Amino acid sequence: MNLLSIILQIPTDSIAKTATTVTAAVAEQNYFLLLLKGGWVLLPLSVLFVISNYVFIERWVSINILGKVDSTWIARVNEMVAEGKIDKAIKFCNERQTVYAKVLAAGLESTHGEDIEVQDALQSEARQQISVLEKSMNLLGISASIAPMMGFLGTIFGVIKIFYNISITNDLNIANISDGLYQKMISSGAGLFVGIIAYAGYYILNGRIDKVVVRIDKYSNDLLKEIRNYKRGIKA
């Protein structure tokens, strides 16, 4: 059996799939090599990109856990306060790890004081829990600000490279300016891409934190009303 016969026996689909795979691999390699032309600026941009994604994912998961809403649980705490079971309500709150539980527990522990003391305790703990939710958020803000500037810095170096090549060769042709143009455009695009990712992540997380803050205010006010009613019942 000669080589031509063997080739003719190969299914057409297999040949097409192999050709497609090879073409895709070559295209990916070309894109990667093209990306490397962005210069050294891509290294800090890659670091900022990794940090931004890590912070966004980690904060998203943490906010989902710490800001989880359980209406039944909240109603049960208020019911215990109405029944005068303050110690039991505190213990019930301490069994939870949500920000709402910690804020309400702080308020309940100040029940023996005046209303202003309870309110101060709720607000103080709320501020601490909000700072926990906002942990590492400043890294997203820094990435959103620095990444575009890093891209612009790469653009400046690309322009410098273009003029340097022209001055060395004393020849204005596409070969002398292509490397500088690659660095200029790729670094600018990469900087904007990382900046957009960090900027969007920052405001998405801030929106989720704002919702948690609104719930903290609502649950704190509801608890404060129950405590006031409880104290009025004792005095009566």
Residue frames as a rotation matrix with the C-alpha (Angstrom) as fourth column:
MET 1
0.587 0.809 0.000 0.00
0.809 -0.587 0.000 0.00
0.000 0.000 -1.000 0.00
ASN 2
-0.356 -0.764 0.538 1.57
0.748 -0.578 -0.326 3.29
0.560 0.287 0.777 -1.09
LEU 3
-0.852 -0.078 -0.517 1.46
0.428 -0.673 -0.604 6.67
-0.301 -0.736 0.607 0.68
LEU 4
-0.817 0.574 -0.049 -1.28
-0.495 -0.657 0.569 8.01
0.295 0.489 0.821 -1.59
SER 5
-0.203 0.760 -0.618 -3.60
0.154 0.648 0.746 5.13
0.967 0.056 -0.248 -0.69
ILE 6
-0.440 -0.018 -0.898 -3.04
0.884 0.165 -0.437 5.72
0.156 -0.986 -0.057 3.02
ILE 7
-0.963 0.052 -0.263 -3.83
0.010 -0.973 -0.229 9.41
-0.268 -0.223 0.937 2.69
LEU 8
-0.617 0.768 -0.171 -6.99
-0.455 -0.171 0.874 8.68
0.642 0.617 0.455 0.72
GLN 9
-0.191 0.536 -0.822 -8.21
0.532 0.760 0.373 6.38
0.825 -0.366 -0.431 3.50
ILE 10
-0.860 -0.129 -0.494 -8.04
0.497 -0.429 -0.754 9.14
-0.115 -0.894 0.432 6.14
PRO 11
0.137 0.990 0.017 -11.53
0.983 -0.134 -0.124 10.55
-0.120 0.034 -0.992 6.85
THR 12
-0.154 -0.118 0.981 -12.10
0.527 -0.850 -0.020 14.09
0.836 0.514 0.194 5.61
ASP 13
0.806 0.533 0.256 -13.55
0.054 -0.498 0.866 15.12
0.589 -0.684 -0.430 9.00
SER 14
0.677 -0.616 -0.403 -10.36
0.660 0.264 0.704 14.10
-0.327 -0.742 0.585 10.78
ILE 15
-0.281 -0.794 0.539 -8.25
0.936 -0.352 -0.031 16.12
0.214 0.496 0.842 8.38
ALA 16
0.133 0.431 0.893 -10.51
0.249 -0.886 0.391 19.17
0.959 0.171 -0.225 8.85
LYS 17
0.959 0.248 -0.137 -10.42
0.173 -0.133 0.976 18.88
0.223 -0.960 -0.170 12.67
THR 18
0.312 -0.926 -0.212 -6.64
0.891 0.208 0.404 18.54
-0.330 -0.315 0.890 12.69
ALA 19
-0.335 -0.408 0.849 -6.25
0.753 -0.657 -0.018 21.55
0.566 0.634 0.528 10.44
THR 20
0.514 0.622 0.591 -8.57
0.093 -0.725 0.682 23.59
0.852 -0.296 -0.431 12.67
THR 21
0.891 -0.214 -0.402 -6.64
0.437 0.158 0.885 22.59
-0.125 -0.964 0.234 15.81
VAL 22
-0.074 -0.987 0.142 -3.29
0.987 -0.052 0.151 23.50
-0.142 0.151 0.978 14.25
THR 23
-0.163 0.089 0.983 -4.66
0.503 -0.849 0.160 26.83
0.849 0.520 0.094 13.02
ALA 24
0.823 0.534 0.192 -6.04
0.083 -0.448 0.890 27.67
0.561 -0.717 -0.413 16.49
ALA 25
0.631 -0.655 -0.415 -2.73
0.698 0.245 0.673 26.77
-0.339 -0.714 0.612 18.16
VAL 26
-0.331 -0.768 0.548 -0.79
0.921 -0.390 0.010 28.94
0.207 0.508 0.836 15.73
ALA 27
0.166 0.489 0.856 -3.23
0.261 -0.859 0.440 31.83
0.951 0.150 -0.271 16.27
GLU 28
0.957 0.182 -0.225 -2.90
0.249 -0.122 0.961 31.57
0.147 -0.976 -0.162 20.07
GLN 29
0.203 -0.963 -0.179 0.88
0.913 0.120 0.389 31.52
-0.353 -0.243 0.904 19.78
ASN 30
-0.346 -0.299 0.889 0.81
0.727 -0.685 0.053 34.57
0.593 0.664 0.454 17.52
TYR 31
0.584 0.636 0.504 -1.48
0.121 -0.682 0.721 36.45
0.803 -0.361 -0.475 19.93
PHE 32
0.839 -0.316 -0.444 0.81
0.504 0.141 0.852 35.58
-0.207 -0.938 0.278 22.83
LEU 33
-0.189 -0.960 0.205 3.91
0.970 -0.150 0.193 36.75
-0.155 0.236 0.959 20.95
LEU 34
-0.115 0.236 0.965 2.07
0.481 -0.837 0.262 39.91
0.869 0.494 -0.017 19.95
LEU 35
0.870 0.492 -0.011 1.11
0.215 -0.361 0.907 40.55
0.443 -0.792 -0.421 23.57
LEU 36
0.443 -0.786 -0.431 4.75
0.827 0.173 0.536 40.23
-0.347 -0.593 0.726 24.65
LYS 37
-0.257 -0.532 0.807 5.58
0.814 -0.570 -0.117 43.19
0.522 0.626 0.579 22.40
GLY 38
0.723 0.615 0.314 3.89
0.324 -0.704 0.632 45.38
0.609 -0.356 -0.709 24.99
GLY 39
-0.092 -0.891 0.444 7.17
-0.220 -0.417 -0.882 45.50
0.971 -0.179 -0.158 26.90
TRP 40
-0.787 -0.379 -0.487 8.02
0.341 0.390 -0.855 45.35
0.514 -0.839 -0.178 30.59
VAL 41
-0.697 0.577 0.425 4.94
-0.699 -0.680 -0.223 47.41
0.160 -0.452 0.877 31.52
LEU 42
0.140 0.792 -0.594 2.86
-0.523 0.569 0.635 44.27
0.841 0.222 0.493 31.09
LEU 43
-0.493 -0.388 -0.779 4.54
0.391 0.701 -0.596 42.72
0.777 -0.599 -0.194 34.14
PRO 44
-0.981 0.178 -0.073 3.15
-0.009 -0.419 -0.908 45.18
-0.192 -0.890 0.413 36.74
LEU 45
-0.362 0.902 -0.236 -0.15
-0.916 -0.298 0.269 45.25
0.173 0.313 0.934 34.83
SER 46
-0.122 0.272 -0.955 -0.34
-0.134 0.949 0.287 41.45
0.983 0.163 -0.079 35.13
VAL 47
-0.834 -0.226 -0.503 0.28
0.454 0.236 -0.859 41.73
0.313 -0.945 -0.094 38.88
LEU 48
-0.819 0.573 -0.014 -2.48
-0.501 -0.728 -0.467 44.35
-0.278 -0.376 0.884 39.20
PHE 49
-0.194 0.760 -0.620 -4.81
-0.768 0.276 0.578 42.15
0.611 0.588 0.530 37.16
VAL 50
-0.349 -0.004 -0.937 -4.23
0.312 0.943 -0.121 39.13
0.884 -0.334 -0.328 39.41
ILE 51
-0.960 -0.037 -0.277 -4.64
0.276 -0.285 -0.918 41.23
-0.045 -0.958 0.284 42.58
SER 52
-0.650 0.755 -0.085 -7.86
-0.760 -0.647 0.060 42.81
-0.010 0.103 0.995 41.29
ASN 53
-0.048 0.641 -0.766 -9.43
-0.490 0.653 0.578 39.47
0.871 0.403 0.283 40.45
TYR 54
-0.548 -0.213 -0.809 -8.35
0.496 0.696 -0.520 37.90
0.673 -0.686 -0.276 43.74
VAL 55
-0.980 0.176 -0.092 -9.71
-0.034 -0.604 -0.796 40.79
-0.196 -0.777 0.598 45.83
PHE 56
-0.433 0.872 -0.226 -12.99
-0.863 -0.330 0.382 40.84
0.259 0.361 0.896 43.90
ILE 57
-0.042 0.408 -0.912 -13.61
-0.142 0.901 0.409 37.09
0.989 0.146 0.020 44.26
GLU 58
-0.675 -0.302 -0.673 -12.52
0.564 0.376 -0.735 37.00
0.475 -0.876 -0.083 47.92
ARG 59
-0.935 0.353 -0.021 -14.66
-0.273 -0.760 -0.590 40.01
-0.224 -0.546 0.807 48.88
TRP 60
-0.309 0.859 -0.407 -17.65
-0.758 0.036 0.651 38.71
0.574 0.510 0.640 46.90
VAL 61
-0.139 0.197 -0.971 -17.58
0.279 0.948 0.152 35.42
0.950 -0.250 -0.186 48.80
SER 62
-0.838 -0.260 -0.480 -17.00
0.520 -0.112 -0.847 37.12
0.167 -0.959 0.229 52.16
ILE 63
-0.812 0.582 0.050 -19.85
-0.583 -0.802 -0.127 39.61
-0.034 -0.132 0.991 51.66
ASN 64
-0.120 0.780 -0.615 -22.18
-0.491 0.491 0.719 36.78
0.863 0.388 0.324 50.67
ILE 65
-0.241 -0.040 -0.970 -21.31
0.599 0.780 -0.182 34.94
0.763 -0.625 -0.164 53.89
LEU 66
-0.851 -0.203 -0.484 -21.15
0.521 -0.449 -0.726 37.87
-0.070 -0.870 0.487 56.33
GLY 67
-0.810 0.550 -0.205 -24.13
-0.545 -0.834 -0.086 39.68
-0.218 0.042 0.975 54.81
LYS 68
-0.793 0.529 -0.301 -26.43
0.254 0.737 0.627 36.68
0.553 0.421 -0.719 54.51
VAL 69
-0.548 0.691 0.471 -30.01
-0.791 -0.612 -0.022 37.61
0.273 -0.384 0.882 55.36
ASP 70
-0.729 0.415 -0.545 -32.23
0.463 0.885 0.054 35.41
0.505 -0.212 -0.837 57.54
SER 71
-0.377 0.661 0.649 -35.56
-0.471 -0.740 0.480 37.12
0.797 -0.125 0.590 58.24
THR 72
0.565 0.600 -0.567 -36.70
0.121 0.620 0.776 34.29
0.816 -0.506 0.278 60.51
TRP 73
-0.109 -0.723 -0.682 -33.58
0.904 0.214 -0.371 34.66
0.414 -0.657 0.630 62.66
ILE 74
-0.843 -0.188 0.503 -34.03
0.074 -0.968 -0.238 38.44
0.532 -0.164 0.831 62.96
ALA 75
0.063 0.962 0.266 -37.68
-0.466 -0.208 0.860 38.00
0.883 -0.178 0.435 63.95
ARG 76
0.487 0.076 -0.870 -36.66
0.536 0.760 0.367 35.46
0.689 -0.645 0.330 66.59
VAL 77
-0.611 -0.758 -0.230 -34.16
0.692 -0.369 -0.621 37.90
0.386 -0.538 0.750 68.17
ASN 78
-0.691 0.415 0.592 -36.80
-0.395 -0.902 0.171 40.63
0.605 -0.116 0.787 68.40
GLU 79
0.380 0.861 -0.339 -39.24
-0.182 0.429 0.885 38.13
0.907 -0.274 0.320 69.87
MET 80
0.067 -0.450 -0.890 -36.75
0.838 0.510 -0.195 37.16
0.541 -0.733 0.411 72.60
VAL 81
-0.894 -0.401 0.200 -36.22
0.265 -0.833 -0.485 40.84
0.362 -0.381 0.851 73.46
ALA 82
-0.266 0.889 0.373 -39.98
-0.552 -0.458 0.697 41.39
0.791 -0.020 0.612 73.67
GLU 83
0.603 0.475 -0.641 -40.18
0.154 0.719 0.678 38.43
0.783 -0.507 0.360 76.06
GLY 84
0.761 -0.348 0.547 -37.37
-0.643 -0.512 0.569 39.86
0.083 -0.785 -0.614 78.20
LYS 85
0.818 -0.492 0.299 -34.92
0.384 0.853 0.353 37.05
-0.429 -0.174 0.886 77.36
ILE 86
0.810 -0.516 -0.279 -31.98
-0.584 -0.758 -0.291 39.37
-0.062 0.398 -0.915 76.77
ASP 87
-0.073 -0.898 0.435 -29.23
-0.713 0.352 0.606 36.91
-0.697 -0.266 -0.666 77.76
LYS 88
0.093 0.188 0.978 -30.73
0.386 0.899 -0.210 34.24
-0.918 0.397 0.011 75.56
ALA 89
0.958 0.280 0.060 -30.94
0.176 -0.414 -0.893 36.72
-0.225 0.866 -0.446 72.69
ILE 90
0.457 -0.870 -0.186 -27.25
-0.847 -0.490 0.207 37.63
-0.271 0.063 -0.961 73.12
LYS 91
-0.283 -0.534 0.797 -26.27
-0.291 0.840 0.459 33.97
-0.914 -0.102 -0.393 73.08
PHE 92
0.483 0.569 0.666 -28.47
0.497 0.447 -0.743 33.44
-0.721 0.690 -0.067 70.04
CYS 93
0.947 -0.170 -0.271 -26.66
-0.308 -0.713 -0.630 36.27
-0.086 0.680 -0.728 68.24
ASN 94
0.134 -0.982 0.131 -23.20
-0.865 -0.052 0.499 35.04
-0.483 -0.180 -0.857 69.20
GLU 95
0.077 -0.050 0.996 -23.94
0.147 0.988 0.038 31.72
-0.986 0.144 0.083 67.52
ARG 96
0.826 0.251 0.504 -24.04
0.532 -0.058 -0.844 33.50
-0.183 0.966 -0.182 64.15
GLN 97
-0.196 -0.972 -0.129 -21.07
0.750 -0.233 0.619 34.96
-0.632 0.025 0.775 62.25
THR 98
0.154 0.310 0.938 -22.97
0.889 -0.458 0.006 37.50
0.432 0.833 -0.346 60.19
VAL 99
-0.801 -0.451 0.394 -22.43
0.295 -0.869 -0.397 41.24
0.522 -0.202 0.829 60.58
TYR 100
0.002 0.893 0.449 -26.06
-0.365 -0.418 0.832 41.63
0.931 -0.165 0.325 61.67
ALA 101
0.621 0.226 -0.750 -25.60
0.480 0.647 0.592 39.20
0.620 -0.728 0.293 64.54
LYS 102
-0.312 -0.839 -0.446 -22.51
0.914 -0.137 -0.382 41.00
0.259 -0.527 0.809 65.83
VAL 103
-0.729 0.103 0.677 -24.16
-0.060 -0.994 0.088 44.42
0.682 0.024 0.731 65.62
LEU 104
0.313 0.942 0.122 -27.32
-0.310 -0.021 0.951 43.27
0.898 -0.335 0.285 67.39
ALA 105
0.396 -0.247 -0.885 -25.29
0.758 0.631 0.163 41.45
0.518 -0.735 0.437 70.05
ALA 106
-0.707 -0.705 0.049 -23.39
0.586 -0.624 -0.518 44.67
0.395 -0.337 0.854 70.81
GLY 107
-0.443 0.633 0.635 -26.68
-0.432 -0.771 0.467 46.53
0.786 -0.068 0.615 71.22
LEU 108
0.541 0.698 -0.469 -28.18
0.019 0.548 0.836 43.84
0.841 -0.462 0.283 73.42
GLU 109
-0.038 -0.656 -0.754 -25.16
0.879 0.336 -0.337 43.88
0.474 -0.675 0.564 75.73
SER 110
-0.941 -0.291 0.175 -25.88
0.200 -0.892 -0.406 47.57
0.274 -0.347 0.897 76.41
THR 111
-0.140 0.989 0.038 -29.55
0.407 0.022 0.913 47.04
0.902 0.143 -0.406 77.20
HIS 112
0.117 0.168 -0.979 -29.02
0.992 0.021 0.123 47.89
0.042 -0.985 -0.165 80.86
GLY 113
-0.762 -0.488 -0.425 -27.98
0.513 -0.856 0.064 51.43
-0.396 -0.169 0.903 79.90
GLU 114
-0.075 0.713 -0.697 -29.90
-0.195 -0.696 -0.691 54.35
-0.978 0.084 0.192 78.47
ASP 115
0.759 0.469 0.452 -31.29
0.339 0.309 -0.889 54.34
-0.556 0.827 0.075 74.94
ILE 116
0.801 -0.508 -0.317 -28.46
-0.598 -0.654 -0.463 56.56
0.028 0.560 -0.828 73.74
GLU 117
-0.127 -0.870 0.476 -25.92
-0.793 0.377 0.478 54.03
-0.596 -0.317 -0.738 75.02
VAL 118
0.153 0.275 0.949 -27.66
0.273 0.911 -0.308 51.22
-0.950 0.306 0.064 73.14
GLN 119
0.967 0.252 0.040 -27.73
0.123 -0.320 -0.939 53.33
-0.224 0.913 -0.340 70.00
ASP 120
0.457 -0.873 -0.170 -24.04
-0.880 -0.472 0.059 54.21
-0.131 0.123 -0.984 70.35
ALA 121
-0.204 -0.518 0.831 -23.13
-0.400 0.819 0.413 50.55
-0.894 -0.248 -0.374 70.82
LEU 122
0.517 0.485 0.706 -25.08
0.449 0.548 -0.706 49.58
-0.729 0.682 0.066 67.69
GLN 123
0.980 -0.125 -0.152 -23.47
-0.197 -0.628 -0.753 52.33
-0.002 0.768 -0.640 65.62
SER 124
0.217 -0.966 0.142 -19.96
-0.894 -0.138 0.425 51.63
-0.391 -0.220 -0.894 66.89
GLU 125
-0.191 -0.244 0.951 -20.19
-0.027 0.969 0.244 47.92
-0.981 0.021 -0.192 66.10
ALA 126
0.776 0.526 0.349 -21.80
0.354 0.095 -0.930 48.69
-0.522 0.845 -0.113 62.74
ARG 127
0.741 -0.566 -0.363 -18.80
-0.669 -0.672 -0.318 50.82
-0.064 0.478 -0.876 61.77
GLN 128
-0.200 -0.850 0.487 -16.42
-0.719 0.465 0.516 48.03
-0.665 -0.247 -0.705 62.73
GLN 129
0.041 0.290 0.956 -18.36
0.314 0.905 -0.288 45.45
-0.949 0.312 -0.054 60.72
ILE 130
0.957 0.274 -0.095 -18.50
0.021 -0.392 -0.920 47.75
-0.290 0.878 -0.381 57.69
SER 131
0.315 -0.922 -0.227 -14.72
-0.923 -0.353 0.150 48.12
-0.219 0.162 -0.962 57.85
VAL 132
-0.298 -0.357 0.885 -14.49
-0.219 0.928 0.300 44.31
-0.929 -0.105 -0.355 57.83
LEU 133
0.555 0.596 0.580 -16.65
0.458 0.363 -0.811 44.18
-0.694 0.716 -0.071 54.71
GLU 134
0.972 -0.160 -0.173 -14.47
-0.236 -0.686 -0.688 46.84
-0.008 0.709 -0.705 53.03
LYS 135
0.375 -0.882 0.286 -11.23
-0.156 0.243 0.957 45.00
-0.914 -0.404 -0.047 53.78
SER 136
-0.438 -0.739 0.512 -8.74
0.448 0.314 0.837 45.18
-0.779 0.596 0.194 50.85
MET 137
0.572 0.719 0.396 -11.21
0.726 -0.218 -0.653 47.24
-0.383 0.660 -0.646 48.78
ASN 138
0.617 -0.394 -0.681 -8.58
-0.326 -0.916 0.234 49.97
-0.716 0.077 -0.694 48.54
LEU 139
-0.443 -0.798 0.408 -6.48
0.059 0.428 0.902 47.62
-0.894 0.424 -0.143 46.40
LEU 140
0.023 0.546 0.838 -9.20
0.951 0.247 -0.187 47.67
-0.309 0.801 -0.513 43.76
GLY 141
0.901 0.319 -0.294 -9.29
0.262 -0.940 -0.218 51.45
-0.346 0.119 -0.931 43.88
ILE 142
0.156 -0.935 -0.317 -5.49
-0.371 -0.353 0.859 51.63
-0.915 -0.017 -0.403 43.54
SER 143
-0.488 -0.320 0.812 -5.53
0.509 0.651 0.563 49.20
-0.709 0.688 -0.155 40.60
ALA 144
0.442 0.752 0.489 -8.28
0.866 -0.214 -0.452 51.17
-0.235 0.623 -0.746 38.86
SER 145
0.891 -0.124 -0.436 -6.20
-0.115 -0.992 0.047 54.35
-0.438 0.008 -0.899 39.18
ILE 146
0.056 -0.997 -0.049 -2.71
-0.446 -0.069 0.892 53.02
-0.893 -0.028 -0.449 38.50
ALA 147
-0.023 -0.090 0.996 -3.37
0.562 0.822 0.087 50.56
-0.827 0.562 0.032 35.65
PRO 148
0.824 0.331 0.459 -4.34
0.562 -0.387 -0.731 53.19
-0.065 0.860 -0.505 33.02
MET 149
0.790 -0.591 -0.167 -1.35
-0.551 -0.802 0.230 55.32
-0.270 -0.090 -0.959 34.06
MET 150
-0.046 -0.796 0.604 0.94
-0.149 0.603 0.784 52.30
-0.988 -0.054 -0.146 33.67
GLY 151
0.318 0.249 0.915 -0.51
0.809 0.432 -0.399 51.78
-0.494 0.867 -0.064 30.22
PHE 152
0.998 0.042 0.056 0.14
0.064 -0.884 -0.463 55.43
0.030 0.465 -0.885 29.38
LEU 153
0.392 -0.918 0.056 3.72
-0.580 -0.199 0.790 55.02
-0.714 -0.342 -0.611 30.64
GLY 154
-0.083 -0.363 0.928 4.12
0.445 0.820 0.360 52.11
-0.892 0.443 0.094 28.22
THR 155
0.762 0.417 0.496 2.80
0.633 -0.312 -0.709 54.36
-0.141 0.854 -0.501 25.48
ILE 156
0.837 -0.505 -0.211 5.48
-0.479 -0.863 0.163 56.95
-0.264 -0.035 -0.964 26.23
PHE 157
-0.038 -0.894 0.446 8.21
-0.331 0.432 0.839 54.30
-0.943 -0.115 -0.313 26.11
GLY 158
0.224 0.201 0.954 6.79
0.733 0.610 -0.301 53.04
-0.642 0.766 -0.010 22.81
VAL 159
0.984 0.132 0.119 7.00
0.178 -0.769 -0.615 56.52
0.010 0.626 -0.780 21.27
ILE 160
0.484 -0.875 -0.026 10.56
-0.675 -0.392 0.624 56.91
-0.556 -0.285 -0.781 22.59
LYS 161
-0.059 -0.493 0.868 11.45
0.179 0.850 0.495 53.57
-0.982 0.184 0.039 21.01
ILE 162
0.679 0.374 0.632 10.06
0.675 0.019 -0.737 54.69
-0.288 0.927 -0.239 17.64
PHE 163
0.950 -0.313 -0.008 12.13
-0.297 -0.895 -0.332 57.88
0.097 0.318 -0.943 17.56
TYR 164
0.265 -0.895 0.360 15.21
-0.558 0.162 0.814 56.06
-0.787 -0.416 -0.456 18.84
ASN 165
0.141 -0.169 0.975 15.02
0.552 0.832 0.064 53.47
-0.822 0.529 0.211 16.05
ILE 166
0.872 0.221 0.437 14.57
0.489 -0.449 -0.748 56.20
0.031 0.866 -0.500 13.47
SER 167
0.795 -0.606 -0.037 17.55
-0.584 -0.779 0.226 58.16
-0.166 -0.158 -0.973 14.83
ILE 168
0.111 -0.778 0.618 19.78
-0.223 0.586 0.779 55.07
-0.968 -0.224 -0.108 14.75
THR 169
-0.065 -0.070 0.995 18.89
0.754 0.649 0.095 53.97
-0.653 0.757 0.011 11.21
ASN 170
-0.587 -0.069 -0.807 18.09
-0.248 -0.933 0.261 57.43
-0.771 0.353 0.530 9.81
ASP 171
-0.923 0.334 -0.191 15.33
-0.076 0.328 0.942 55.71
0.377 0.884 -0.277 7.89
LEU 172
-0.507 0.827 0.242 11.59
-0.688 -0.220 -0.692 56.25
-0.519 -0.517 0.680 8.32
ASN 173
-0.499 0.383 -0.778 10.01
-0.521 0.585 0.622 52.93
0.693 0.715 -0.092 7.41
ILE 174
0.506 0.860 0.074 7.48
-0.603 0.291 0.742 50.56
0.617 -0.420 0.666 8.91
ALA 175
0.371 -0.433 -0.821 10.15
0.471 0.850 -0.235 48.19
0.800 -0.300 0.519 10.23
ASN 176
-0.672 -0.732 0.113 11.66
0.318 -0.424 -0.848 50.92
0.669 -0.534 0.518 12.40
ILE 177
-0.638 0.481 0.602 8.38
-0.700 -0.688 -0.192 52.06
0.322 -0.543 0.775 13.91
SER 178
0.090 0.772 -0.630 6.44
-0.300 0.624 0.721 48.79
0.950 0.124 0.288 14.17
ASP 179
-0.329 -0.262 -0.907 8.00
0.675 0.606 -0.420 47.61
0.660 -0.751 -0.023 17.47
GLY 180
-0.995 -0.069 -0.073 7.34
0.100 -0.738 -0.667 50.96
-0.008 -0.671 0.741 19.11
LEU 181
-0.433 0.901 -0.027 3.78
-0.763 -0.351 0.543 51.03
0.479 0.256 0.839 17.82
TYR 182
0.004 0.385 -0.923 3.16
0.179 0.908 0.379 47.51
0.984 -0.167 -0.065 19.14
GLN 183
-0.645 -0.324 -0.692 4.43
0.712 0.074 -0.699 48.50
0.278 -0.943 0.183 22.58
LYS 184
-0.955 0.268 0.127 2.44
-0.287 -0.943 -0.169 51.74
0.074 -0.198 0.977 22.50
MET 185
-0.220 0.953 -0.210 -0.92
-0.727 -0.017 0.686 50.22
0.650 0.304 0.696 21.57
ILE 186
0.011 0.204 -0.979 -0.65
0.284 0.938 0.199 46.98
0.959 -0.280 -0.048 23.55
SER 187
-0.779 -0.352 -0.519 0.42
0.582 -0.100 -0.807 48.64
0.232 -0.931 0.283 26.80
SER 188
-0.825 0.539 0.167 -2.35
-0.554 -0.830 -0.059 51.24
0.106 -0.141 0.984 26.46
GLY 189
-0.011 0.868 -0.496 -4.98
-0.551 0.409 0.727 48.58
0.834 0.281 0.474 25.80
ALA 190
-0.184 -0.124 -0.975 -3.77
0.547 0.811 -0.206 46.36
0.817 -0.571 -0.082 28.64
GLY 191
-0.967 -0.219 -0.130 -3.75
0.233 -0.549 -0.803 49.29
0.104 -0.806 0.582 31.08
LEU 192
-0.536 0.839 0.092 -7.29
-0.803 -0.541 0.250 50.27
0.260 0.061 0.964 30.17
PHE 193
0.038 0.552 -0.833 -8.48
-0.196 0.821 0.536 46.66
0.980 0.143 0.140 30.38
VAL 194
-0.470 -0.289 -0.834 -7.06
0.697 0.459 -0.551 46.11
0.542 -0.840 -0.015 33.88
GLY 195
-0.995 0.082 0.055 -8.34
-0.099 -0.840 -0.534 49.51
0.002 -0.536 0.844 35.01
ILE 196
-0.299 0.945 -0.131 -11.86
-0.749 -0.147 0.646 48.78
0.591 0.291 0.752 33.77
ILE 197
0.000 0.248 -0.969 -11.90
0.269 0.933 0.239 45.39
0.963 -0.261 -0.067 35.52
ALA 198
-0.710 -0.353 -0.610 -10.75
0.664 -0.046 -0.746 46.91
0.235 -0.935 0.267 38.83
TYR 199
-0.911 0.388 0.140 -13.09
-0.402 -0.911 -0.093 49.90
0.091 -0.141 0.986 38.53
ALA 200
-0.088 0.923 -0.375 -16.13
-0.549 0.269 0.792 47.73
0.831 0.276 0.482 37.79
GLY 201
-0.117 -0.018 -0.993 -15.25
0.547 0.833 -0.080 45.32
0.829 -0.553 -0.088 40.61
TYR 202
-0.939 -0.296 -0.174 -14.85
0.312 -0.527 -0.791 48.18
0.143 -0.797 0.587 43.08
TYR 203
-0.690 0.714 0.119 -18.29
-0.717 -0.697 0.023 49.64
0.099 -0.070 0.993 42.40
ILE 204
0.009 0.671 -0.741 -20.03
-0.260 0.717 0.647 46.26
0.966 0.187 0.181 42.22
LEU 205
-0.365 -0.224 -0.904 -18.71
0.718 0.550 -0.426 45.37
0.593 -0.804 -0.040 45.68
ASN 206
-1.000 0.004 0.012 -19.55
-0.010 -0.817 -0.577 48.83
0.008 -0.577 0.817 47.02
GLY 207
-0.358 0.931 -0.076 -23.11
-0.705 -0.217 0.675 48.35
0.612 0.295 0.734 45.83
ARG 208
0.117 0.360 -0.926 -23.40
0.260 0.888 0.378 45.07
0.959 -0.285 0.011 47.71
ILE 209
-0.694 -0.428 -0.579 -21.89
0.666 -0.078 -0.742 46.62
0.272 -0.901 0.339 50.86
ASP 210
-0.859 0.427 0.281 -24.38
-0.446 -0.895 -0.004 49.50
0.250 -0.129 0.960 50.66
LYS 211
0.058 0.914 -0.403 -27.24
-0.385 0.393 0.835 46.98
0.921 0.107 0.374 50.71
VAL 212
-0.095 -0.181 -0.979 -25.77
0.726 0.660 -0.192 45.36
0.681 -0.729 0.068 53.82
VAL 213
-0.953 -0.298 -0.057 -25.45
0.265 -0.724 -0.637 48.77
0.149 -0.622 0.768 55.49
VAL 214
-0.463 0.861 0.213 -29.11
-0.658 -0.494 0.568 49.53
0.594 0.123 0.795 54.79
ARG 215
0.294 0.568 -0.769 -30.13
0.097 0.783 0.615 46.22
0.951 -0.255 0.175 56.38
ILE 216
-0.514 -0.545 -0.662 -27.91
0.733 0.122 -0.669 46.90
0.446 -0.829 0.337 59.41
ASP 217
-0.934 0.197 0.299 -29.67
-0.278 -0.926 -0.257 50.24
0.226 -0.323 0.919 59.94
LYS 218
-0.062 0.987 -0.145 -33.09
-0.611 0.078 0.788 48.64
0.789 0.138 0.599 59.62
TYR 219
0.237 0.127 -0.963 -32.37
0.438 0.871 0.222 45.74
0.867 -0.474 0.151 61.97
SER 220
-0.760 -0.570 -0.312 -30.70
0.550 -0.310 -0.775 48.07
0.345 -0.761 0.549 64.48
ASN 221
-0.742 0.549 0.383 -33.69
-0.567 -0.820 0.078 50.41
0.357 -0.159 0.920 64.52
ASP 222
0.223 0.843 -0.490 -36.08
-0.341 0.538 0.771 47.49
0.913 -0.005 0.407 64.91
LEU 223
-0.083 -0.341 -0.936 -34.05
0.719 0.630 -0.293 46.14
0.690 -0.698 0.193 67.83
LEU 224
-0.945 -0.304 0.116 -33.88
0.163 -0.752 -0.639 49.56
0.282 -0.585 0.761 69.46
LYS 225
-0.294 0.924 0.245 -37.68
-0.719 -0.382 0.580 49.83
0.629 -0.006 0.777 69.30
GLU 226
0.378 0.418 -0.826 -38.07
0.126 0.860 0.494 46.41
0.917 -0.291 0.273 70.90
ILE 227
-0.494 -0.635 -0.594 -35.64
0.716 0.091 -0.692 47.34
0.494 -0.767 0.410 73.68
ARG 228
-0.880 0.221 0.420 -37.55
-0.335 -0.917 -0.219 50.56
0.336 -0.333 0.881 74.35
ASN 229
0.118 0.982 -0.148 -40.84
-0.596 0.189 0.780 48.67
0.794 -0.004 0.608 74.50
TYR 230
0.140 -0.156 -0.978 -39.27
0.525 0.849 -0.060 46.12
0.840 -0.504 0.201 76.83
LYS 231
-0.832 -0.519 -0.196 -38.02
0.448 -0.422 -0.788 48.83
0.326 -0.744 0.583 79.19
ARG 232
-0.577 0.706 0.411 -41.40
-0.660 -0.699 0.274 50.58
0.480 -0.113 0.870 79.16
GLY 233
0.314 0.712 -0.628 -43.05
-0.177 0.694 0.698 47.28
0.933 -0.108 0.344 80.07
ILE 234
-0.269 -0.494 -0.827 -40.69
0.748 0.434 -0.502 46.85
0.607 -0.754 0.253 83.03
LYS 235
-0.974 -0.133 0.183 -41.34
0.014 -0.844 -0.537 50.39
0.226 -0.520 0.824 84.30
ALA 236
-0.238 0.964 0.118 -45.07
-0.695 -0.254 0.673 49.93
0.678 0.078 0.730 83.92
